[in-house]
Amino acid sequence: MRRPPLEVADLVRAAGDAFIERNRRWLGWKHVKVLLAIRRCRTAALGGHLDQCSRCGQQAISYNSCRNRHCPKCQTSARERWISARKQELLPTPYAHIVFTLPRHLVPLVLQNRKLLYGLLFRVSAESLLALARDPRHLGAEIGFFSVLHTWNQKLQVHPHVHCVVPAGGLSSDHTRWVRSPKHFFLPKRVLSRLFRGKFVAALQEAFRNGQLHLAGNLELLAEPKTFAAWLRPLYRQDWIVYLKRPFGGPPYVLQYLGRYTHRVAISNHRLVAFNDGKVTFRWRDSAHQNQQKLLTLPVDEFLRRFLRHILPKGFVRIRHFGFPPTAVGPLSCRSVSIASALHNQCRPNPTARPPTAPPISIVVPTAANPWSSSKDSLRLKSNSAPLRSSRWPHEPSDTNSHPPRVPASLPVCSGSRPTPVAWIFRLDFSAGSLPTSTAGCR
């Protein structure tokens, strides 16, 4: 990738010292530390190393990077390492992309309680997904996913939201089989939005009762319980934004998709256009007008102020895992391998293989009296599944008014000499007990 003509580091070197002097009233050491790291990144100030070509002997000096997680130049290699480590954790199944966004009404409270409210955003969004997916009226399964926190929009304004990448399915309540979601539908958007809203407002009220909220400046009046309750009331009158993208590709596409959201900073160097007369011009995408590319010009002080508002609290983890563990670590490794193995066999069956008779695979054969088993161990039939090629079961009597049962189009069917359709049902073996509801992730 070509080096951009203008970088955030160039702006910090040109106007960083004057900006710090004019804004000492609100700047803290964490802000100065980020500006200093960006300014010195890949310069002689951090040292370097000598690279030499093994063929021609040409030498070049490479300066060290700052490795600060808010530096635009240090995220590419970190993202590649993270994605490479996730390759073995992705399941061979479609994935869904879900975004939970806090309303603009809460932005002043977020700015004074970043660590608390960002943590609540992670926790409440995960609880909403896990609870709704566990409901038998919807998916009826335990899911596992990871979430990534972003705090900005295209104009560098405060816009807290969480991106969740979720496998389109989960484990049944008894942890013995994989429950797949419909092809073009994962969870009801309106129900998820209202559940998220109710849980988050309830968490805010609990934090207020426990004295965990910092209320100063313009929010000082909210210290009164009645005033705080009245301030929260408008949140119930609006629909909170929850974006659900229908399940998309498998692991190869998911890895490419993840690169857009993990290890991102508020603005990349490639979006910067010009820096003239103390003003910065950068590109932004207008989602309200078909994602049109537009230009925005800001004074350099305002640009740096917006950039620094997205610095995360010290030690805050911005990528977290929830639900059943996506990693095969420790005593849970056998479970993770069993999930991945069962999904792999189910999604990519061998058409020439004979149906195995040994556990953990069993075969359910439809009969005339019972065209499809309705036991809890059988796969759930979906109304939008593709019908079988034959007009009726081979062993059923001819009846023009009868309709053949419908089975998922991706369901592996035995191609042997046996004329009766045979469905393979995979049972996963869990010998170590139930799975945890949440696990902490990596940075």
JOSULWO-V514329 format. One record per backbone hydrogen bond with DSSP energy under -0.5 kcal/mol. CO is the residue of the C=O (numbers start at 1). NH is the residue of the N-H. E is the energy in kcal/mol with one decimal. If there is no record, write none. Layout:
CO,NH,E
CO,NH,E
This chain:
7,11,-1.2
8,12,-2.1
9,13,-2.4
10,14,-1.8
11,15,-2.6
12,16,-2.2
15,19,-1.9
16,20,-2.3
17,21,-2.0
18,22,-1.9
19,23,-1.1
21,24,-0.6
23,26,-1.0
23,27,-1.9
28,32,-2.0
29,33,-2.7
30,34,-1.6
31,35,-2.2
32,36,-2.5
33,37,-2.2
34,38,-2.6
35,39,-2.1
36,40,-1.9
37,41,-1.0
40,43,-1.3
43,46,-1.5
44,47,-1.3
47,64,-2.5
49,51,-0.6
49,62,-2.9
51,60,-2.6
53,57,-1.0
58,53,-2.7
60,51,-3.4
61,63,-0.5
62,49,-2.4
64,42,-1.9
68,71,-1.8
71,74,-0.8
74,78,-0.7
75,79,-2.5
76,80,-2.2
77,81,-2.2
78,82,-2.1
79,83,-2.7
80,84,-2.3
81,85,-1.8
82,86,-1.0
83,87,-0.6
84,87,-0.8
86,89,-1.4
86,90,-1.1
91,93,-2.6
94,168,-3.0
95,248,-3.3
96,98,-0.5
96,166,-2.9
97,245,-3.0
98,164,-3.4
99,243,-2.3
100,162,-2.5
103,106,-1.6
104,107,-1.5
106,110,-2.3
107,111,-2.3
108,112,-0.8
109,113,-0.9
110,113,-0.7
113,117,-2.6
114,118,-2.7
115,119,-1.7
116,120,-2.1
117,121,-2.3
118,122,-2.0
119,123,-2.6
120,124,-3.2
121,125,-1.7
122,126,-1.9
123,127,-2.5
124,128,-2.4
125,129,-2.0
126,130,-2.7
127,131,-2.6
128,132,-2.3
129,133,-2.4
130,134,-1.7
131,135,-0.8
132,139,-0.6
133,140,-0.9
133,141,-2.7
135,138,-1.9
135,140,-1.3
141,143,-0.6
142,171,-2.5
143,324,-0.9
144,167,-1.0
145,322,-3.1
146,165,-2.0
147,320,-2.2
148,163,-2.9
150,161,-2.9
151,159,-2.6
153,156,-1.8
157,153,-1.0
160,102,-2.2
161,150,-2.8
162,100,-2.2
162,164,-0.5
163,148,-2.5
164,98,-2.8
164,166,-0.6
165,146,-1.3
166,96,-3.4
167,169,-2.6
168,181,-1.7
170,179,-3.6
171,142,-3.2
172,175,-2.0
176,428,-2.1
177,172,-2.4
178,180,-0.6
179,170,-2.2
182,185,-0.9
188,192,-2.0
189,193,-2.4
190,194,-2.1
191,195,-2.2
192,196,-2.4
193,197,-2.3
194,198,-2.5
195,199,-2.3
196,200,-2.2
197,201,-2.4
198,202,-1.9
199,203,-2.0
200,204,-2.2
201,205,-2.3
202,206,-2.0
203,207,-2.2
204,208,-2.2
205,209,-2.3
206,210,-1.8
207,212,-2.7
207,213,-0.6
208,211,-1.3
213,215,-0.7
214,216,-0.6
216,219,-1.9
217,220,-1.5
219,222,-1.3
220,223,-1.5
221,224,-1.3
224,228,-2.6
225,229,-2.4
226,230,-2.1
227,231,-2.0
228,232,-1.7
229,233,-1.1
230,234,-0.6
232,235,-1.6
233,236,-1.6
234,237,-1.1
235,238,-0.7
238,240,-0.5
240,242,-0.5
241,101,-1.8
243,99,-2.4
245,97,-0.8
248,95,-1.3
249,95,-0.9
250,254,-2.4
251,255,-2.4
252,256,-1.3
253,257,-2.4
254,258,-2.7
255,259,-1.1
257,260,-1.4
258,261,-1.9
258,262,-2.2
261,264,-0.7
268,271,-1.4
269,272,-1.2
271,283,-2.6
274,281,-2.7
276,279,-1.7
278,300,-2.4
279,276,-1.8
280,298,-2.8
281,273,-3.1
281,274,-1.6
282,296,-2.4
284,286,-0.5
284,294,-2.9
285,287,-1.0
286,289,-1.3
286,291,-1.0
286,292,-1.1
287,290,-0.6
289,292,-1.0
292,286,-2.8
292,294,-0.5
294,284,-2.5
296,282,-2.3
298,280,-3.5
299,303,-2.6
300,304,-2.6
301,305,-2.2
302,306,-2.5
303,307,-2.3
304,308,-2.5
305,309,-1.1
307,310,-1.3
308,311,-1.4
313,316,-2.0
316,318,-0.6
318,149,-2.1
320,147,-3.0
321,439,-0.9
322,145,-2.4
327,329,-1.3
329,332,-1.5
330,333,-1.7
332,336,-2.2
333,337,-2.6
334,338,-2.0
335,339,-2.6
336,340,-2.5
337,341,-2.7
338,342,-2.5
339,343,-2.4
340,344,-2.3
341,345,-2.4
342,346,-2.2
343,347,-2.6
344,348,-2.0
349,351,-0.7
350,353,-1.2
351,415,-0.6
358,361,-1.3
360,427,-1.3
362,425,-1.7
363,365,-0.5
364,366,-0.5
364,423,-1.1
370,367,-1.9
375,378,-1.3
382,385,-1.4
386,407,-0.9
393,396,-1.7
399,402,-1.1
405,388,-0.6
408,411,-1.4
412,424,-0.7
421,366,-0.6
422,414,-0.9
423,364,-1.2
424,426,-0.5
425,362,-1.5
426,428,-0.5
428,430,-0.7
429,431,-0.6
437,323,-1.8
439,321,-0.6
442,319,-0.8
